[in-house]
Amino acid sequence: MPIQNRVKSFLEARDLSAYQFIKDTGIAPATGYKLAKKSSYLPSVRVLEVICDTYKVQPSELLEWVEEQKSLMDMEQDDENV
């Protein structure tokens, strides 16, 4: 997935637990824990707004674009097409 959340590293940099994150923002516990544990889980726009408002940060501190890596099969197909 090209876009990932960076909430885990965001929390670590601020020495915050997932529990404190949920308490500070008021987001649903299930959402907060998923964001803190799974980089592939993306917040809704509303949740992103709440987090940014709470911590006074830009969305870029919470999300990042990551270049997708090609699988071995994709690379083999590319080689065959040359």
Secondary structure as the mmCIF struct_conf table of DSSP 4:
data_model
#
loop_
_struct_conf.conf_type_id
_struct_conf.id
_struct_conf.beg_label_comp_id
_struct_conf.beg_label_asym_id
_struct_conf.beg_label_seq_id
_struct_conf.end_label_comp_id
_struct_conf.end_label_asym_id
_struct_conf.end_label_seq_id
STRN STRN1 ILE A 3 ASN A 5
HELX_RH_AL_P HELX_RH_AL_P1 VAL A 7 ALA A 13
TURN_TY1_P TURN_TY1_P1 ARG A 14 ASP A 15
HELX_RH_AL_P HELX_RH_AL_P2 ALA A 18 THR A 25
HELX_RH_AL_P HELX_RH_AL_P3 PRO A 29 LYS A 37
TURN_TY1_P TURN_TY1_P2 SER A 39 SER A 40
HELX_RH_AL_P HELX_RH_AL_P4 VAL A 45 TYR A 55
TURN_TY1_P TURN_TY1_P3 LYS A 56 LYS A 56
HELX_RH_3T_P HELX_RH_3T_P1 PRO A 59 GLU A 61
TURN_TY1_P TURN_TY1_P4 LEU A 62 LEU A 62
STRN STRN2 LEU A 63 TRP A 65
HELX_LH_PP_P HELX_LH_PP_P1 GLU A 67 SER A 71
HELX_RH_AL_P HELX_RH_AL_P5 LEU A 72 GLU A 80
TURN_TY1_P TURN_TY1_P5 ASN A 81 ASN A 81
#
